[in-house]
Amino acid sequence: MEEKGHLYWLRRKLPEQEVLEEMDLLLKEFNLHTVCDSALCPNRGECYKNKTATFMILGDICTRNCRFCAIEKREPLPLDPKEPYHLAQAAERLQLKYIVITSVTRDDLPDGGAEHFAQTIVELKSLLPHSAVEVLVPDFNGSEEALQKVIEVQPEVINHNLETVPRLYPLVRPKAVYSRSLELLRQVKIRSKNIITKSGIMVGLGEEKEEVVQLMRDLREVNCDILTIGQYLRPSPRHLAVEEYIPPDKFEEYGKIGRSLGFKYVVSAPLVRSSYQAREIWENISKR
């Protein structure tokens, strides 16, 4: 039998330089950012090769101090008013049928950037009326008014990641509140029956299996439709250390548990990230 080696399931081929350069030129042309680059996603080569990316709006500097994330943290720059339209132009250039948008957290803005999200969705639906839009939103500091701005323009999917179990919040994402994030997902379902909700977590930060299962139950209580589970990977020595590398069979077990609890779709594997295969998941649910 061929020797696969230690942690073989985390290996990825290096992205093709030509693919990276092509996407980089497009992003520079429209002055855009992707979370693929900013968060050092291990899947960016695969996604870029498939002519897709997860766009990141509101700039590339975050006001939160989450200890797992590679995105830069310092005083953010003013919003680019042309960003919504430029993003739509880039999506049109790539001929995207499914567009995923995330953002940095902007606690410095009165509405947390909700209006900017809404404008971006409007521009996309204007330029690409037959494409679907998924947004991965911050918690808007719990503002239901801000969240309503996003809901009103009807993206097909609203994602908000819990990231980890509540016990680890003070360590992993100290400025976030577990109950506040759950309430955001609950409010989406209360305010719009048409929008699919989604959340994601990382494992390997020191959580226990029982805590992960309880988190799944909490998400189902707020009618969350989709769950993604992936391995936490340390971006740099400045970030939290990996407590455990979870083997593939444990991810499969989490997936089975999630499906048994009633999620419409669960993606659970070491290199899964919250927007990984997002279009395929949405299409699968839509066909039902």
C-alpha positions, 0 to 999 in steps of 0.5 A, a space after each residue: 500500500 502506498 504510504 500517504 504520510 502524516 496529515 496527508 488529508 491536508 495536502 493541496 497542490 500549489 496553485 498554478 502561477 498563471 491562474 493566480 496572476 490572471 485573477 490578480 490582474 482582474 482584482 487590481 483592475 477593479 480595485 477589489 479584494 478576495 477573502 481567498 487571498 486575505 485569509 490565505 485560503 487553502 482552496 484559492 488555487 482550485 477556485 481561481 482555476 474555476 473562474 470564481 472567488 469570494 469577494 471581500 467588501 468594505 476594504 481589507 482591514 478589520 476592526 475585530 481582533 479574532 485570533 484565528 484570522 489572517 486578515 489585517 487589523 488596524 485603522 480601516 480606510 474610508 469605503 470605496 463608493 465605486 466598490 459595489 459597481 466594480 464588483 458587479 463588473 468583475 462578476 460579469 467579466 467572470 460570467 459568474 452564475 453564483 456570486 459569494 460576497 463576504 467582508 471585514 467587520 467594520 465596527 467603525 461604521 454606523 450600520 456596520 457596512 449593511 448599506 454597502 452590502 445592500 448596494 453591492 447586491 443591488 448592483 449584482 442583480 442589476 448587471 447579472 439578473 439571472 445569477 444568485 448571490 450569497 453574502 457572508 455578513 458580520 454581526 452588525 453589532 446586533 443591529 436588526 435595522 442594519 440586518 434588515 437592509 441586507 434582507 430587503 434586497 433579497 440575496 439568495 443565501 445569508 451566511 453568518 459563521 459561528 466559527 467555534 463553540 461558545 466556551 472558546 469565544 473569549 479566546 478565539 473571537 473575543 469581540 463576538 457574542 455567540 447568542 448575538 450570532 445565533 439571533 442574527 440567523 434567527 432574524 433572517 428566517 423570521 423576516 424572510 422565508 425565501 432566504 436560505 441561511 448558512 453558518 460555518 465552524 472550525 474544529 481543532 481549537 480545543 472543542 469537545 465533540 459534545 460541544 460541537 453537537 450542541 452548537 449544531 442543535 443551537 443552529 437548528 433551533 434558529 432554522 439554519 439550513 446549511 452547515 460547513 465544518 472545516 479544520 482550523 489552520 494556523 495562518 502565522 505564529 502570531 495566531 492561535 495554535 492548532 490544538 488538534 488535527 481532526 481526521 477525516 472520519 471524525 469530519 464524516 461523523 460530524 456530517 452524519 450527525 448534522 444531517 440527522 439533526 435536519 440541516 438541508 446540507 452539511 459539508 464537513 471535511 478538513 479543507 472545507 471553508 464557509 464558501 467552498 462549493 457554495 454554488 453546488 450546495 445552493 443548486 442542490 437545495 434549490 432543486 429540492 
